[in-house]
Amino acid sequence: MKLLLTIVLVITSLLLIVLILLHRGRGGGLSSMFGGAASASLSGSTVVEKNLNRLTVFVAIAWSASIIALGILLKVPTGPVS
């Protein structure tokens, strides 16, 4: 169980880094490299930005849940208490 949660934590950490870097900032970001620059002049967010926001929130929730679960598992003693 600990191994599975550790793998989930590593994968969600890497995904979270990539997803945050893909967001468009004030001056443009990596998302402008993939066609986001054309829609930068339009006001409001596009469907791609909304989906990117939703995916980032979902991965962040999975990341938080895996950290909490791993912390609980590591806190519970596995052997006899002396």
N, C-alpha and C positions, 0 to 999 in steps of 0.2 A: 504494500500500500504506500509506504514511504517512497519507494522508487517511482511508482506511478505519479504521485503528487510532485515529486522533484522534476520529472520529465515534463509534466504539464506546466510547472512553474517556469522552466527554461523556455519552452515553446511560446508560452503567452508573454514572457518578458521580451523575447525577440520580436514577436508580432506587435507588441505595444510600441516598441521603439520604431519599427518601420511605419506603423500607422500614424504615429505622432509626427514623424518626419514628412509624411505625405500631405499633411494638412497645410492649407494655404495660410500663411501669416500675413502680416500687414504689408510686407514688401514682396510677397510671393514666396513660394517655397519649392520643395521638390515636386509638388503637385502641378506647378506651372510647366514643368518639363514634360509632363504627359498630357498636354492639351488644356491645362487649366488657365493658361495665359490668355487664351482667346475669350474666355468668359469672365476675365478679371474686371473688365470695364462695366459689366452688367451689375446692377444692384441686386441684392438678395443672393441666397445660396442656391446652387444647382442641385439636381437630384443626386449627382455623384458626391457632392459635399455632404448632403444629408445622409446618404448611405455610409459614407466614410465615418461620419460622426457616430452613427448607430453601431457600426462595427467596432469602433474604438471603445465605446462605452461597454459593449458586450465583452470584449477581450479584457478590459480593465476590471469588470466584475468577476470574470473567471480567474484573473490573476489574483485579485484580492481574496477570493474564496479559497484558492489553492494555498495562499500564504497562511490564512487562518487555520485551515485544516492541517497543514503541515506543522504549524506551531502547536496545535493541540496534540497531534500525534507524538511530537518530540518531547512534549512536557510530561506525558503519561509514562510512568516508570514501567519498564518491560520485565524486569527481574524481581526477585524477592527483596523486600525492604529489610535492611539489617538494623 
